[in-house]
Amino acid sequence: QVQLAESGGGLVQPGGSLRLSCAASGFTLDNYAVGWFRQAPGKEREGVSCIESSDGSTDYADSVKGRFTISIDNAKTTAYLQLNSLKPEDTAVYYCAASIGACRGGYSSLLRYLEVWGQGTLVTVSS
C-alpha cells in the first residue's frame, strides 16, 4: 500500500525547534517533488516548502524562509522539515505530499498533480 506518514510534531515553546519526518512506504520519493503544507484552525491550507528529489532544489514560503529547512535522505524514502525559531503562528497540522508536479510550478501545481498525501502531524507553539 502506498502511503506517506508524518511524525515529529508536538508542543514546543516559542523560539524552539522541531524536526518533522515524512516516511514513504510502498514506494520511494524518487522522481517526485515533496511538498510540506500546513493548515491552522480556521485558516486555508498553506504551502510551506518543497524539494525536488531529482536535484535537491528547494522552495520556501516567505513566512518560513530562513527558519525552516527541507531535506530528503539519499535513499529517497524519507523527507524532513526542520523547524527552527518557531512562532505561535506556526501552529498548524503539517502534511507532506508527493507530487509529479514541480516545485517551480508552485504549491497549487503540486496539489493539482498530487499522488500521495499524508495524514498530518500537529505542531503547537505555545508558552
C-alpha positions in Angstrom: 0.0 0.0 0.0 1.3 3.4 -1.0 1.5 5.8 2.0 3.2 8.8 3.5 3.4 9.0 7.3 4.4 12.2 9.0 5.8 12.3 12.5 7.7 14.6 14.9 5.0 17.1 15.8 4.4 18.2 19.3 4.2 21.1 21.7 7.1 23.5 21.7 7.7 26.9 23.2 8.2 30.0 21.0 11.8 30.0 19.7 12.0 26.3 19.9 12.7 23.7 17.3 11.1 20.5 15.9 12.1 18.1 13.1 9.2 16.6 11.1 9.7 13.4 9.1 7.7 12.2 6.1 8.3 8.5 5.6 7.2 6.8 2.3 6.0 3.2 2.3 5.1 1.1 -0.7 7.1 3.5 -3.0 10.1 5.8 -3.0 10.2 9.5 -3.3 12.5 9.3 -6.3 11.2 11.4 -9.2 8.7 13.2 -7.1 8.5 16.7 -5.7 7.8 16.5 -2.0 5.9 19.4 -0.5 5.1 20.3 3.0 1.8 22.0 3.7 0.1 23.3 6.8 -3.4 24.2 7.9 -4.1 26.1 11.0 -7.6 26.1 12.6 -9.9 28.4 10.7 -7.3 29.1 8.0 -6.7 27.9 4.5 -4.1 25.3 3.7 -0.7 26.9 3.0 2.2 25.6 1.1 5.3 25.8 3.3 8.2 24.2 1.5 9.1 21.9 -1.4 12.0 19.8 -2.6 12.8 18.1 -5.9 14.1 14.6 -5.3 15.8 14.7 -8.7 18.2 17.5 -8.0 17.5 18.7 -4.4 16.3 22.1 -5.4 14.1 23.7 -2.8 11.5 26.4 -2.3 10.2 28.1 0.8 7.2 30.2 1.6 8.2 33.7 2.7 6.7 33.1 6.1 9.2 30.4 6.9 12.2 31.4 4.8 15.4 31.4 7.0 13.7 29.4 9.7 12.7 26.1 8.1 14.9 23.7 6.1 13.6 20.9 3.9 15.7 17.8 3.0 15.5 14.3 1.7 17.6 11.3 2.5 19.9 9.6 0.0 17.6 6.5 -0.2 14.7 8.8 -1.2 12.5 7.2 1.4 12.1 10.0 3.9 11.8 13.7 3.7 12.3 16.1 6.6 11.3 19.6 7.6 13.5 21.2 10.3 11.5 23.9 12.1 13.6 26.5 14.0 12.8 29.7 15.7 9.1 28.6 15.9 6.4 31.2 16.4 2.9 30.8 17.7 1.6 31.5 14.2 3.4 28.3 13.1 0.8 26.3 15.0 -0.9 24.0 12.5 -1.3 20.5 11.2 1.6 19.8 8.9 1.1 17.5 5.9 3.6 16.1 3.4 2.7 15.3 -0.2 4.4 13.5 -3.1 3.6 15.1 -6.4 4.5 14.6 -10.0 4.3 18.4 -10.3 7.4 20.6 -10.0 8.3 22.9 -7.1 9.0 25.7 -9.6 5.3 25.4 -10.7 4.1 26.5 -7.3 2.1 24.9 -4.5 -1.1 24.9 -6.5 0.6 22.8 -9.1 1.9 20.4 -6.5 -1.7 19.9 -5.3 -3.0 19.6 -8.9 -0.6 16.7 -9.6 -0.7 15.2 -6.2 -0.1 11.4 -6.0 0.2 10.7 -2.2 -0.9 12.7 0.8 0.0 12.0 4.4 -2.3 12.1 7.5 -0.6 15.1 9.1 1.2 15.8 12.4 0.2 18.6 14.8 2.7 21.3 15.7 1.7 23.6 18.6 3.8 26.5 19.5 2.8 28.0 22.9 4.3 29.1 26.1 
